[in-house]
Amino acid sequence: MEVDFGLNVFGFFSSALGLGEAARSTVRGAQAVGLQVGIYDIPLKRHASSGEDDLALCQLGPFPVNLFHFNPDVIKLLMQNRIDQYYLAAKYNIGFWFWETQRIPDHWVEASALFDEIWVGSSFCFEAVAQTVNRPVIRIPVNVGTIFCEEPLGRESLGLPPTGYIFLTMMDSQSTFERKNPFGVLEAFEMAFGRNPKDVMLVVKVINAEASRDYVRLKSIAHQNTGVILMDKVLSRHELNSLIKNVNCLVSLHRAEGFGLPIAEAMSMGKPVIATGWSANMDYMNHENSFLVPFGLEPLVSYETHYAKGTLWADPDVAYATTIMRKLYENPGVGEEIGRIARADIARNFNPSATGTAIRDRLRCIYQTIE
């Protein structure tokens, strides 16, 4: 490959949040097919460290193409204060966006003028962005990295009981409680097993939690059930992978997803997943490799942080999720078989080479226009 054929990637590489892992995914993919990548890490003081030590951070290359791996909510501020010189020096600038509903915000449409094109990580995001942005929109598949550099930790090392069936739900508080809907999972678990269950538990994993009203409510509900473990401490990448490895099933009763990384990671480890059958996770979930929860679409009745009143999103069927949770607890072999299918599907379609091939093919087209 030519020395100057590659791209510079700007992102939250060292931060433990979904957008940080998305940026790492892109670099893994590019490197898997031999592309050269310049990396510029943007540390976020309010977010925990990802614990990544395998990327040479802040090593930019002499490439005429920049990829900015964050949403428009922060891009203008960053350009003004930190990366404007790189943006201006490049011949071609790309934004990589993730969004969770069927329409992107108006200020995102305005921000698209800063870029020559937009990349997105799912078909759902593609539909939302392409219908409103007057720029080329390209879907680049996210790859799921769950490689263990050392032996996975055991249950006891993670503070989990050594025996019993364990369900897991995960969320970043910055992604909003309303959208991630952990309360729906708590309700389904209690409907399935009561408040004092035996040999079955639910781990509720939260990061970037603050003393918000929603988090106080979450703790209150969790503490009323002896089968619920609320885990709000920061885990390293190895610890987080080990946590997923040690549970029996992941549950996500989300209202909308821009990709659904924890879902895909659990599937990549052969875990059965119970999840709302709508939005970006439908790129990799189906009735053969997972348990899709029926839903109705309803408008958001009030403004919810990033999402405007009237936004359509899913209302998952909690009673259905309850039934599947009971089924898997009583017949774990059913879930294990579904998990094996899930693992094969993710490995085949969402691996680093799939990401890298899409990036390489698109870069070849870009380079022809800027030479």
C-alpha positions in Angstrom: 0.0 0.0 0.0 1.3 3.5 -0.8 3.0 5.3 2.1 0.5 8.2 2.0 -2.6 6.0 1.6 -4.5 6.1 4.9 -6.4 8.4 7.2 -6.2 10.3 10.4 -8.8 9.3 13.1 -9.8 11.7 15.8 -11.8 10.2 18.7 -12.3 9.4 22.4 -9.9 6.5 22.3 -9.0 6.5 25.9 -12.5 6.9 27.3 -14.8 4.2 28.5 -17.9 5.0 26.5 -19.6 3.7 23.3 -18.1 6.4 21.0 -14.7 5.5 22.3 -15.1 1.9 21.5 -16.5 2.8 18.1 -13.3 4.7 17.3 -11.2 1.8 18.4 -13.3 -0.5 16.3 -12.6 1.6 13.2 -8.8 1.6 13.8 -8.9 -2.2 14.4 -10.6 -2.6 11.1 -8.3 -0.4 9.2 -5.3 -2.1 10.6 -6.7 -5.5 9.9 -6.5 -4.9 6.1 -3.1 -3.1 6.2 -4.3 0.5 6.1 -2.1 3.1 7.7 -3.9 5.1 10.5 -3.0 8.3 12.3 -4.6 8.4 15.7 -5.5 11.5 17.7 -7.0 10.8 21.2 -9.3 13.3 22.8 -9.4 12.5 26.5 -12.6 13.3 28.4 -12.1 14.2 32.0 -15.6 13.4 33.1 -15.4 9.8 31.7 -13.5 6.8 33.0 -10.5 5.5 31.2 -11.0 2.6 28.8 -7.8 1.0 29.9 -6.7 0.7 26.3 -3.0 0.3 26.0 -2.6 -1.3 22.5 -3.1 1.9 20.5 -0.3 4.4 20.0 -2.4 7.5 20.8 -1.8 10.9 19.2 0.4 9.6 16.4 -1.0 11.4 13.4 0.1 10.5 9.9 0.7 12.7 6.8 -2.7 11.8 5.3 -5.0 14.1 3.4 -8.2 12.5 4.8 -9.5 13.0 8.4 -12.2 11.0 10.1 -13.8 12.7 13.1 -15.3 9.9 15.2 -17.9 11.9 17.3 -21.3 13.4 16.9 -21.9 17.1 15.9 -22.8 18.0 19.6 -19.1 18.4 20.3 -17.4 18.8 16.9 -17.6 22.6 16.6 -16.2 23.2 20.1 -13.4 20.7 19.5 -12.5 22.3 16.1 -12.4 25.8 17.7 -10.2 24.7 20.6 -8.1 21.7 19.6 -8.3 20.3 16.1 -9.0 23.2 13.8 -5.5 23.1 12.3 -5.9 19.5 11.2 -9.3 20.1 9.8 -8.1 23.0 7.7 -5.0 21.2 6.5 -6.8 18.1 5.1 -8.2 17.8 1.6 -11.1 15.6 2.8 -13.0 15.5 6.1 -15.4 12.8 7.2 -17.7 12.7 10.2 -18.6 9.3 11.8 -22.1 9.6 13.5 -24.3 7.4 15.5 -28.0 8.3 16.2 -30.8 6.4 17.8 -34.1 7.6 16.3 -35.6 8.1 12.9 -34.7 11.7 12.5 -31.5 13.5 13.4 -31.6 16.9 15.1 -31.7 20.1 13.0 -28.3 21.3 14.3 -26.8 18.0 13.0 -28.1 18.8 9.6 -26.4 22.2 9.8 -23.1 20.6 11.1 -23.0 18.3 8.1 -21.8 21.3 6.1 -18.4 21.0 7.9 -17.8 17.6 6.2 -17.3 16.2 2.7 -19.2 13.1 3.7 -20.7 11.2 6.7 -20.1 7.6 7.8 -22.6 5.8 9.9 -22.4 2.4 11.8 -25.8 0.9 11.0 -28.6 0.7 8.4 -30.9 2.4 10.9 -28.5 5.4 11.2 -28.1 5.5 7.4 -31.8 6.0 6.9 -31.9 8.7 9.5 -28.9 10.7 8.2 -29.3 10.1 4.4 -32.8 11.5 4.3 -31.9 14.9 5.7 -28.2 15.5 4.9 -27.0 16.8 1.6 -23.7 14.9 1.7 -22.7 11.3 0.7 -23.6 9.0 3.5 -21.7 5.7 3.8 -22.4 2.7 6.1 -19.2 1.3 7.6 -19.9 -1.9 9.7 -18.7 -1.8 13.3 -16.6 -4.7 14.4 -17.0 -6.2 17.8 -13.8 -6.7 19.7 -14.0 -9.1 22.6 -10.5 -10.7 22.4 -9.1 -11.8 25.8 -5.4 -10.9 26.1 -5.3 -13.0 29.3 -7.6 -15.6 31.0 -11.1 -14.3 31.8 -11.7 -13.5 35.4 -14.0 -15.8 37.3 -17.3 -14.9 38.9 -15.9 -14.5 42.4 -13.2 -12.1 41.2 -16.1 -9.9 39.8 -18.1 -10.0 43.0 -20.6 -12.5 41.6 -21.9 -15.6 43.3 -20.2 -18.8 42.0 -23.4 -20.5 41.0 -26.8 -19.6 39.6 -28.3 -18.2 36.4 -27.3 -14.6 35.8 -29.0 -12.0 33.6 -27.1 -8.8 32.7 -28.3 -5.4 31.5 -25.8 -2.6 30.8 -26.0 1.1 30.2 -24.0 4.4 30.2 -25.9 7.0 32.1 -25.0 9.6 29.5 -27.1 7.6 27.0 -30.2 8.4 29.2 -32.2 6.1 31.4 -35.3 6.7 29.3 -33.8 5.4 26.1 -31.8 2.5 27.7 -34.8 1.6 29.9 -33.2 -0.5 32.7 -36.4 -0.1 34.6 -38.2 -2.3 32.0 -35.6 -5.0 32.7 -36.0 -4.7 36.4 -39.8 -5.0 36.0 -39.4 -8.1 33.8 -37.0 -9.8 36.2 -39.3 -9.2 39.2 -42.4 -10.4 37.2 -40.4 -13.6 36.3 -38.8 -14.4 39.6 -40.2 -12.2 42.4 -38.3 -10.1 44.9 -36.5 -12.9 46.7 -35.4 -15.3 43.9 -33.3 -18.4 44.4 -30.4 -19.3 42.1 -31.1 -16.5 39.6 -30.0 -12.9 39.6 -29.9 -9.8 37.5 -26.7 -7.6 37.3 -27.4 -4.0 36.4 -24.1 -2.5 35.1 -24.0 1.3 34.9 -21.2 3.6 34.1 -20.8 7.4 34.4 -23.6 7.3 37.0 -24.4 10.6 38.8 -26.8 11.6 41.6 -29.7 12.1 39.1 -33.3 11.4 39.9 -33.2 8.4 37.6 -30.2 6.9 39.2 -31.6 7.4 42.7 -34.8 5.6 41.5 -32.7 2.8 39.9 -30.9 2.2 43.2 -34.1 2.2 45.2 -35.7 -0.4 43.0 -32.6 -2.5 42.8 -32.2 -2.6 46.6 -35.7 -3.9 47.0 -34.9 -7.1 45.2 -32.4 -9.6 46.7 -31.7 -11.0 43.3 -30.5 -7.7 41.8 -26.8 -6.7 41.9 -26.2 -3.0 41.0 -22.7 -2.6 39.7 -21.7 1.0 39.1 -18.0 0.9 39.5 -15.6 1.4 36.5 -14.4 -1.9 34.9 -11.4 -2.3 32.7 -11.9 -3.7 29.2 -10.7 -7.1 30.5 -13.0 -7.0 33.5 -16.0 -6.0 31.3 -15.3 -8.8 28.9 -15.0 -11.2 31.8 -18.4 -10.0 33.2 -20.1 -10.7 29.9 -18.4 -14.0 29.7 -19.6 -15.1 33.2 -23.3 -14.3 32.8 -25.8 -16.5 31.1 -27.9 -14.0 29.2 -28.0 -10.3 28.3 -31.2 -8.3 28.3 -31.8 -5.0 26.6 -35.3 -3.5 26.6 -34.1 -0.3 24.9 -36.4 2.1 23.2 -33.8 2.8 20.4 -30.2 2.0 19.6 -27.6 3.6 17.3 -25.7 0.3 17.2 -26.1 -1.6 20.5 -22.5 -2.5 21.3 -23.2 -4.5 24.6 -25.7 -6.6 22.7 -23.3 -7.4 19.9 -20.5 -8.1 22.3 -22.6 -10.6 24.3 -23.6 -12.3 21.1 -19.9 -12.5 20.0 -19.2 -14.4 23.2 -22.0 -16.9 22.5 -24.5 -15.5 25.0 -28.2 -15.5 24.3 -29.7 -12.0 24.1 -33.2 -10.8 24.8 -33.6 -7.4 23.2 -36.2 -5.0 21.7 -36.6 -6.0 18.0 -36.2 -2.5 16.7 -33.5 0.1 15.5 -29.9 -0.5 14.8 -29.5 -3.8 16.5 -31.6 -5.3 13.7 -28.5 -5.2 11.5 -27.2 -8.3 13.4 -30.2 -9.7 15.3 -32.9 -12.0 14.0 -35.2 -14.7 15.2 -32.6 -17.4 14.6 -29.8 -15.9 16.7 -31.5 -14.1 19.5 -34.8 -13.5 21.3 -36.5 -10.4 19.8 -39.0 -8.6 22.0 -42.2 -7.3 20.3 -42.8 -3.6 20.6 -45.1 -0.8 19.7 -43.9 2.6 18.4 -45.0 5.6 20.3 -44.2 9.3 20.3 -42.0 10.8 23.1 -44.5 12.9 25.2 -41.9 15.3 26.5 -38.4 16.5 25.6 -35.9 13.9 26.8 -32.3 15.3 26.9 -31.2 14.8 23.3 -34.6 13.8 21.8 -37.4 16.1 20.8 -41.0 15.7 21.8 -42.9 13.6 19.2 -39.8 11.4 18.5 -40.9 7.9 17.7 -39.3 5.1 19.7 -40.1 1.6 20.9 -42.2 0.5 23.8 -41.0 -3.1 24.4 -43.4 -5.8 25.6 -42.2 -6.4 29.2 -44.5 -9.4 29.7 -43.0 -11.1 26.6 -39.5 -10.5 28.0 -40.6 -12.0 31.3 -41.7 -15.2 29.5 -38.4 -15.5 27.7 -36.4 -15.0 30.9 -38.3 -17.7 32.6 -37.8 -20.0 29.6 -34.1 -19.6 29.5 -33.7 -20.0 33.3 -35.7 -23.2 33.2 -34.1 -24.5 30.0 -30.6 -23.0 29.8 -29.7 -25.3 26.9 -32.1 -23.4 24.6 -30.2 -20.2 25.2 -26.8 -21.9 24.8 -27.8 -23.1 21.3 -29.1 -19.6 20.3 -25.8 -18.2 21.6 -23.7 -20.5 19.4 -25.6 -19.3 16.4 -25.2 -15.7 17.5 -21.4 -16.1 18.0 -21.0 -17.5 14.5 -23.1 -14.7 12.9 -21.1 -11.9 14.6 -17.8 -13.5 13.8 -18.7 -13.8 10.1 -20.3 -10.4 9.5 -18.9 -8.0 12.1 -15.2 -8.8 12.3 -12.3 -6.3 11.8 -11.7 -7.3 8.2 -15.3 -6.5 7.3 -14.8 -3.0 8.7 -11.4 -2.6 7.1 -12.5 -3.7 3.7 -15.4 -1.2 3.7 -13.0 1.6 4.8 -10.3 0.7 2.2 -12.8 0.5 -0.6 -14.3 3.9 0.2 -10.9 5.5 0.7 -9.9 4.4 -2.8 -12.8 6.3 -4.2 -12.0 9.3 -2.1 -8.4 9.4 -3.1 -9.3 9.4 -6.8 -11.3 12.6 -6.2 -8.6 14.5 -4.3 -5.4 13.5 -6.3 
